[in-house]
């Protein structure tokens, strides 16, 4: 179909369906241009069973109760990025300034291999169920939920090769049960993630996070998911996986850790953490073996560490032999590394 005929068809559909369905039609048109058939749009996205362990905050979904007031929260996002380069932040991550966005109300389930989702302001959640998907130049805000939810879920084996770039993720309805990106086999580039509990949650192989800004985590002093105790919010939590690279990011604003390795779902190995500006957490990097053995191939280099609650940059078990080099602190003090089994 030629672009002229496609445009005419779209106009007829818009008049027939009305403006309330135009956002859905826009996604269909985009899919027809980039790939065929179109992504599936669904009305509901229940929390997946395989995003368990710390993702469920220690309780079942039915035990959550009413959402408390957050002790920190950000305002709804705006398209403020400027077209320049530099340290990841408001001018270098998220949607480029001047980008025209189309509002889309509802959840988006992508089932077409190679689909491209572009230029959407999504008031719902995104679930990727196909390989080679690209999400770019968009904002994902979620919606009000009663159970655990992820702004982007890419935990299905069929979702390998997901690329998210120049996109902002921020909960329009801040809650102790809403998180950022969950899954494996994805790349995040120039992504701005805030106003969620965990920014990124990894439980599989082949993940790259680069040139992104992870900040402004939600934190609750009385989190129902933690028995009324404080939230365990992390910028990045890794429960299992190998071949994971985190480079060139600004990572800040989490209460528990900037990088938390738990091995709750399996061994973690070949983890590179380099060239980041990082702060926050009790210790900004917190490595736990959880009786699953040492983390093999852990490389931490060329990072700049700011303040943390306990004054330590890294907490690493003595049995994990990490390669640590060329790290610095913002105040010029030696980079503190604590060694303790956990």
C-alpha positions as CSV (number, residue, x, y, z in Angstrom):
1,X,0.0,0.0,0.0
2,X,1.4,3.4,-0.9
3,X,1.8,6.1,1.8
4,X,-0.9,8.3,0.0
5,X,-3.4,5.5,0.1
6,X,-2.5,4.6,3.7
7,X,-3.0,8.2,4.7
8,X,-6.4,8.4,3.0
9,X,-7.4,5.1,4.8
10,X,-6.3,6.5,8.1
11,X,-8.4,9.7,7.6
12,X,-11.5,7.6,6.8
13,X,-10.9,5.5,9.9
14,X,-10.4,8.5,12.1
15,X,-13.7,10.0,11.0
16,X,-15.5,6.6,11.5
17,X,-14.0,5.7,14.8
18,X,-13.7,9.1,16.4
19,X,-10.8,10.8,18.2
20,X,-10.9,8.5,21.3
21,X,-9.6,5.6,19.1
22,X,-7.1,7.7,17.1
23,X,-4.2,6.7,19.4
24,X,-4.8,3.0,18.8
25,X,-5.0,3.6,15.1
26,X,-1.8,5.6,15.1
27,X,0.0,2.6,16.5
28,X,-1.5,0.4,13.9
29,X,-0.4,2.8,11.1
30,X,3.1,2.9,12.5
31,X,3.2,-0.9,12.6
32,X,2.0,-1.2,9.0
33,X,4.8,1.2,7.9
34,X,7.5,-0.6,9.9
35,X,6.4,-4.2,10.1
36,X,3.3,-6.4,9.7
37,X,1.0,-7.3,11.3
38,X,0.4,-4.6,13.9
39,X,1.1,-4.9,17.7
40,X,-1.7,-6.2,19.8
41,X,-3.3,-3.7,22.2
42,X,-4.8,-5.1,25.3
43,X,-6.9,-3.7,28.1
44,X,-5.1,-5.2,31.1
45,X,-1.7,-6.4,32.1
46,X,-1.6,-8.5,35.2
47,X,1.7,-8.8,37.0
48,X,3.7,-11.8,35.6
49,X,4.3,-14.7,37.9
50,X,8.0,-14.9,37.0
51,X,8.7,-11.4,38.4
52,X,8.7,-12.7,41.9
53,X,11.1,-12.7,44.9
54,X,12.0,-9.1,45.8
55,X,9.8,-7.9,43.0
56,X,6.8,-8.8,45.2
57,X,8.2,-7.0,48.2
58,X,7.7,-10.1,50.4
59,X,3.9,-10.4,50.2
60,X,1.3,-11.8,47.8
61,X,-0.5,-9.4,45.6
62,X,-3.7,-9.6,47.6
63,X,-1.9,-8.4,50.8
64,X,-0.8,-5.0,49.5
65,X,-3.4,-2.8,51.1
66,X,-3.8,0.9,50.5
67,X,-0.9,2.8,49.1
68,X,0.9,5.0,51.6
69,X,2.2,8.5,50.9
70,X,5.7,8.4,49.4
71,X,8.5,10.1,51.2
72,X,9.8,11.2,47.8
73,X,8.1,11.7,44.5
74,X,8.6,13.6,41.3
75,X,6.2,15.7,39.3
76,X,4.7,14.2,36.1
77,X,7.3,14.3,33.3
78,X,7.5,16.9,30.5
79,X,9.4,16.8,27.3
80,X,12.4,18.9,28.3
81,X,15.4,17.3,26.7
82,X,17.6,19.5,24.6
83,X,19.5,18.3,21.5
84,X,23.0,18.3,23.0
85,X,25.4,15.7,24.3
86,X,27.1,15.3,27.7
87,X,26.5,13.7,31.1
88,X,23.1,11.9,31.3
89,X,20.5,14.1,32.8
90,X,17.4,16.1,31.8
91,X,19.0,17.6,28.7
92,X,20.5,14.3,27.3
93,X,18.0,11.6,28.1
94,X,14.3,11.0,27.5
95,X,12.3,12.4,24.6
96,X,14.1,15.0,22.5
97,X,12.7,18.4,22.7
98,X,10.3,19.3,19.9
99,X,9.1,15.7,19.5
100,X,5.4,15.5,18.8
101,X,3.7,12.8,21.0
102,X,0.3,11.2,20.5
103,X,-1.5,10.3,23.7
104,X,-2.3,6.6,24.0
105,X,-4.7,5.4,26.8
106,X,-4.4,1.7,27.8
107,X,-1.9,-1.0,27.9
108,X,0.2,-2.0,24.9
109,X,1.2,-5.6,24.2
110,X,3.7,-6.0,21.3
111,X,3.6,-9.3,19.6
112,X,5.1,-8.5,16.2
113,X,8.8,-9.2,15.6
114,X,10.7,-6.1,14.8
115,X,7.9,-3.7,15.6
116,X,8.7,0.0,16.2
117,X,6.8,2.0,18.7
118,X,7.5,5.7,18.4
119,X,6.2,9.1,19.4
120,X,3.6,7.9,22.0
121,X,2.6,9.2,25.4
122,X,1.4,6.0,26.9
123,X,-1.0,6.1,29.9
124,X,-0.7,2.4,30.5
125,X,1.9,-0.4,30.7
126,X,4.0,-2.0,27.9
127,X,4.5,-5.7,27.6
128,X,6.9,-7.0,25.0
129,X,6.2,-10.5,23.6
130,X,8.2,-10.5,20.4
131,X,11.9,-10.3,19.4
132,X,13.7,-7.2,18.0
133,X,11.2,-4.6,19.2
134,X,12.2,-0.9,19.4
135,X,10.6,1.7,21.6
136,X,11.8,5.2,21.0
137,X,11.0,8.8,21.5
138,X,8.1,8.0,23.9
139,X,6.9,8.4,27.4
140,X,5.5,5.5,29.4
141,X,3.5,6.6,32.5
142,X,1.4,3.5,33.5
143,X,-2.0,3.8,35.2
144,X,-3.6,3.2,38.6
145,X,-3.2,-0.4,39.7
146,X,-4.0,-2.6,42.7
147,X,-1.2,-5.2,42.1
148,X,2.5,-5.2,41.1
149,X,3.1,-3.6,37.8
150,X,6.0,-2.7,35.5
151,X,6.1,0.2,33.1
152,X,7.9,-2.1,30.6
153,X,7.9,-5.9,31.0
154,X,10.4,-7.8,28.9
155,X,10.6,-11.0,30.9
156,X,9.4,-13.4,28.2
157,X,12.0,-15.4,26.3
158,X,10.4,-14.2,23.1
159,X,11.2,-10.5,24.0
160,X,15.0,-10.9,23.3
161,X,16.6,-7.9,21.5
162,X,14.4,-5.2,22.9
163,X,15.9,-1.7,22.4
164,X,14.5,1.3,24.3
165,X,16.1,4.6,23.6
166,X,15.4,8.3,24.0
167,X,12.4,7.5,26.2
168,X,11.1,8.5,29.6
169,X,9.5,6.1,32.2
170,X,7.8,7.7,35.1
171,X,4.7,6.6,37.0
172,X,1.7,9.0,36.6
173,X,0.2,7.2,39.6
174,X,3.1,6.8,42.1
175,X,2.8,3.7,44.2
176,X,4.9,1.2,46.2
177,X,4.0,-1.5,43.7
178,X,5.0,0.3,40.4
179,X,8.5,-0.3,38.9
180,X,10.4,0.6,35.8
181,X,11.8,-2.1,33.4
182,X,11.7,-5.8,34.2
183,X,13.2,-8.6,32.2
184,X,16.3,-9.7,30.3
185,X,17.8,-9.4,26.8
186,X,17.2,-5.7,26.5
187,X,19.2,-2.5,25.9
188,X,18.4,0.9,27.4
189,X,20.0,3.9,25.8
190,X,19.5,7.6,26.8
191,X,16.5,6.5,28.9
192,X,15.2,8.7,31.8
193,X,13.6,6.5,34.6
194,X,12.2,8.0,37.7
195,X,9.1,8.0,40.1
196,X,9.2,4.2,40.5
197,X,10.4,1.9,43.2
198,X,13.1,-0.1,41.3
199,X,14.3,1.6,38.1
200,X,15.5,-1.6,36.4
201,X,15.1,-5.2,37.5
202,X,17.2,-7.9,35.7
203,X,16.6,-11.6,35.9
204,X,18.3,-13.0,32.8
205,X,21.2,-12.6,30.4
206,X,22.4,-10.1,27.8
207,X,21.4,-6.7,29.2
208,X,23.0,-3.3,28.4
209,X,22.2,0.0,30.2
210,X,24.1,2.9,28.8
211,X,24.0,6.7,28.7
212,X,20.9,6.8,30.9
213,X,19.6,8.7,33.9
214,X,18.2,6.5,36.7
215,X,17.1,8.8,39.6
216,X,14.3,10.0,41.8
217,X,13.2,6.6,43.1
218,X,10.0,6.4,45.2
219,X,10.7,5.6,48.8
220,X,8.2,4.9,51.5
221,X,9.1,5.0,55.2
222,X,6.1,2.6,55.8
223,X,5.9,0.3,52.9
224,X,3.2,-2.3,53.1
225,X,5.2,-4.6,50.9
226,X,7.9,-4.6,53.6
227,X,5.7,-5.2,56.6
228,X,5.4,-1.5,57.2
229,X,9.2,-1.0,57.2
230,X,11.0,1.2,54.7
231,X,11.0,0.4,50.9
232,X,14.1,-1.4,49.5
233,X,14.2,0.7,46.4
234,X,17.1,0.1,44.0
235,X,18.1,1.8,40.8
236,X,19.2,-1.5,39.4
237,X,18.6,-4.9,40.9
238,X,20.1,-8.1,39.3
239,X,18.6,-11.4,40.5
240,X,20.2,-13.6,37.8
241,X,22.0,-13.4,34.5
242,X,25.3,-13.2,32.7
243,X,26.7,-10.7,30.2
244,X,25.4,-7.6,31.8
245,X,27.0,-4.2,31.0
246,X,26.1,-0.9,32.8
247,X,28.2,2.0,31.4
248,X,28.2,5.7,31.1
249,X,25.1,6.4,33.3
250,X,24.1,8.7,36.1
251,X,22.6,6.5,38.8
252,X,21.3,8.2,41.9
253,X,18.4,8.6,44.3
254,X,17.7,5.1,45.6
255,X,17.5,4.4,49.3
256,X,18.7,0.7,49.3
257,X,21.3,0.6,46.5
258,X,22.3,2.1,43.2
259,X,23.3,-1.5,42.1
260,X,22.0,-4.4,44.0
261,X,23.0,-8.0,43.1
262,X,21.0,-10.6,44.9
263,X,21.2,-13.9,42.9
264,X,17.7,-14.6,44.2
265,X,16.8,-16.4,41.0
266,X,20.2,-17.7,39.9
267,X,23.9,-17.0,39.5
268,X,25.1,-13.6,38.3
269,X,28.3,-13.5,36.2
270,X,30.2,-11.3,33.7
271,X,28.9,-8.1,35.1
272,X,30.6,-4.9,34.0
273,X,29.9,-1.6,35.8
274,X,32.1,1.1,34.3
275,X,32.1,4.8,33.6
276,X,29.1,5.7,35.7
277,X,28.4,8.6,38.1
278,X,26.8,6.9,41.0
279,X,25.5,7.8,44.5
280,X,22.8,6.8,47.0
281,X,21.9,3.6,48.8
282,X,23.3,2.3,52.0
283,X,26.4,1.3,50.0
284,X,26.0,2.4,46.4
285,X,27.0,-1.1,45.1
286,X,25.7,-4.0,47.2
287,X,26.7,-7.5,46.2
288,X,25.1,-10.5,47.9
289,X,26.0,-14.1,47.0
290,X,23.0,-15.6,48.8
291,X,24.7,-19.0,49.1
292,X,24.9,-19.3,45.3
293,X,28.6,-18.8,45.1
294,X,30.9,-16.0,44.1
295,X,30.0,-13.6,41.3
296,X,32.4,-14.5,38.5
297,X,33.7,-11.8,36.1
298,X,32.7,-8.8,38.2
299,X,34.4,-5.6,36.8
300,X,34.0,-2.2,38.5
301,X,36.1,0.5,36.9
302,X,36.3,4.2,36.0
303,X,33.2,5.2,38.1
304,X,32.8,8.4,40.2
305,X,31.1,7.8,43.5
306,X,29.1,10.4,45.5
307,X,27.6,10.1,48.9
308,X,25.8,7.1,50.3
309,X,23.9,6.6,53.6
310,X,26.6,4.5,55.2
311,X,29.6,6.2,53.5
312,X,30.7,3.2,51.5
313,X,30.9,3.0,47.8
314,X,30.9,-0.9,47.6
315,X,29.9,-3.8,49.8
316,X,31.3,-7.0,48.3
317,X,31.7,-10.5,49.9
318,X,35.4,-11.5,50.3
319,X,34.8,-14.6,48.3
320,X,33.9,-12.6,45.2
321,X,37.1,-11.6,43.5
322,X,36.2,-8.4,41.6
323,X,38.4,-6.5,39.3
324,X,38.3,-2.9,40.7
325,X,40.2,-0.1,39.2
326,X,40.4,3.7,38.5
327,X,37.4,4.6,40.5
328,X,37.2,8.0,42.2
329,X,35.0,9.9,44.7
330,X,33.4,13.3,44.2
331,X,35.1,14.7,47.4
332,X,38.5,13.4,46.6
333,X,38.5,10.9,49.4
334,X,39.6,7.2,48.9
335,X,36.8,5.0,47.5
336,X,35.6,2.9,50.4
337,X,35.1,-0.8,49.8
338,X,33.6,-2.9,52.6
339,X,34.2,-6.7,52.5
340,X,31.5,-8.7,54.3
341,X,29.9,-12.1,53.5
342,X,26.2,-11.9,52.7
